[in-house]
Amino acid sequence: MKKTFLFLLLCSTLFVNAQQRYELNSGWVCTNIKNANASGLEISKAGFSTNNWMPATVPGTVLTTLLNNKKVPDPFYGMNNEKIPDVYKTGNDYYTYWFVKDFEERAIGNEQVWLQFRGINYKAEIYLNGKKVNPKTQVGMHLRAQYNITKLLAASGKNRLAVVVYPPDFPGNPNGGQGGDGTIAKGLTTQYTAGWDWIQPTRDRNTGIWDKVTIEKTKSINIQNPQVITLVPGKRLPEGKQNPATVKVSVEVENPTNQPVSGILQYQIAGKLVKQPATIAANKTTTVKLPDLLLENPKLWWPSGYGAQNLYDVKIEFLAANQVLDQEQLKVGVRQIDNIWNEHTKSMGAFVNGQKIFIKGGNWIISDAMLRFSDARYDAEIRYHKDMNLNLIRIWGGAILERPEFYNACDKYGLLVFQDFWFSGDCNGRWVDPMKKEDQWIRRNYPDDHNLTLTAIEDQIKMIRNHASLAFWCGGNEITPPEDILEPLKNEILPRLDGTRKLFDFSNSDEMSFNSIGGNGDGPYGIQDIKTFWGTRTFPYNSEVGSVGVGDYASLLRFIPKENLVAPQYKAKPDSVWDYHKYISYEQYLNPYGKPKSAEDFAMKAQLANYDQYRALMEGFSNKMWDWYTGSIIWKTQNPWTAMRGQMYDYYLDPNACLYGLRKGSEPLHVMMNPLDSMVTIVNNGFTTRNNLMVQAKAYDMDGKDYFYSQAFNSVGPSSVRRLFPMNEFLTKLDKKEGVFVALRILDQKQNILSENIYWLAGKDGEYSGLKNIKKTPLKVAAVDQKNGKVAVTLSNAAGNPVAFFNRVALINGNTNERVLPSFYDDNYVSILPGESKTVMVEYTGKQSNLAVEVYGWNVEKQKVNIQ
């Protein structure tokens, strides 16, 4: 009986805690403002009829709601976006909507009830039960808002919330320029929605209650915006016992009542309890600093590839009279991030826990152009970045400060975050631009309301500053904010609200990456001869470099109508749908493999270029680690809609060969060959010396005959590059006019393969005549269910066969043959040498049934294999 009582008490406590905060994320209805014919005071009363209103998607945008109600076609498919009216032409009323939600809540005793909006775009008036909630109009996309609604709740507990949302005052003319005519940036909203060179305009400009709406219940105290700082002095290693770290905590505590409240503010971490007596005056908010904690033998947080991503649970409470008045819980990584100027490279160096980290990053726009965010999608996208062997994501300034769930995933997977604020040189006036409505001097002061911008900056810093992954701040994309925003941000706001992270004035500033060669300080963006990545010195910490990224044929089928699946031809204008989805030409790099005969043939050959480009990009930068470079950040790794450039996976979360080429080139321990002089080189990104490494080099002709070159033991120091031997003379003597494969490996003393890298080289004339004529290879495929969402796919190539080249493994539904998305592969687009086999591990999420595996390659016929 006693155990039953304790169990029920525990369940009751958990229920109370679970009900402390909940989302209003279903049951909303909406209508256009022209259809409402009533004021907010009337609409928010329970008797007002909403029977003819549409179901609304909240959180979400107006366009998302219209799509979900089949009022508009999918703007991501074909040319459908052209069929949707643009707010610039319709006027703002067309996308101005009322949103209504009925919910049950009441306050008992000293309970306080808070209505919280994490993001509304762009303006809003809020009503509850026939009364106005916000005394002045809520303005600005990048801003949270909280309202104490305790006195506005209905005595019956049945409440009606009504919110009217207006689009940005200046939606901008989507005239084809970067950010359209630029005027979208006059407000504090997303600039990309007026169009960019990688996206078409978003017709409603993201208007809506786009982020979470939450009800929180507290007692007479409301804990807000805790700050947790960790100091990890000295140079650490991931393994072994750690010297202590210091934990510093401060908390904003609000007392909304008419009486002062005295009690204990406390937090728990790693079994330690830290307390601080506090008295909060009536109707005041006070920041309370708690005593520092010396955390013994801490479990440290490390970037991906360098160590574990340990996270601590922190529970913060305010207690008075043996009652918990409010509590907050968060996860914290114990780490310290520093920036130290590298005088040799003339660029900033990133240090985590005292160890220098060579930055391998990717630029991120936003998860979804229609702001359809989810924890699962964030998790999958960040996991893909980890799978690329990257250690940093830069969030580009024309979009948003990402949502906390994004940083949760970065904390989990070890991706450092380089966070821009909401400025971009295109809209904010860095260049003369005939597409812009106003001149540079006017655009230089966008957005118009600087006080609102500073308020939003403070708020958003508080929202995300506790995340271990958040590494650097950046004033803006390719331009600083206006001086009266930059100066307080740099000299007052960040020192006061953070104080632990570097602020770069703008993304390609000299303080980050000294520009000694002229130009913009970032780029280039088009496909390049892979030799340039190795031989042409670029900016020492390049914030944007890369491009291409057309998906494979299965990806193209998802958003291009069949009649438009026409392979682009060199120097010819591409099909209109390809052009609309921002295709950029790289056929000149495909024609040496044979002029593409169809869209499917084109897509396959594009993957060869994709893989080669991104492997070479990261290899070239790594080859000059600490000599020319302290890092590079790829432009870009993903797209928020169905674009055809700059992506390692498509909008539907299906990876292409870019991802696996980049994964290969970014390996923590990697063997590679310089295309300029064929120098075989090993790169060690780790913190310790790697000894007794066996490095092998072989060549294979198109018939599969191997030509041994070298096998020798070597070592490589920590975070360094070691050049071993050139293969030029050997490859010249082979004189394989049709091309050759070069296979490199690193093995340990037990002959386990630590790194393998297979190059395909063209003949002397630059043509891949050997690949054009290589014989078909029968590949044996076996797929075994490993349980817990894992499948082992083994590919075997018999001795005497040619190389089974460039094989794509795809997990599919056995009934529909559609790919299971997302799926995560520890390698893909793999080549199997004669007489060898390779196992690719596949992971998927959620419950799946009737799974099968599809495999096809350059010289391997497509086959479908059931999973055993």
Disulfide bonds with the S-S distance in Angstrom:
none
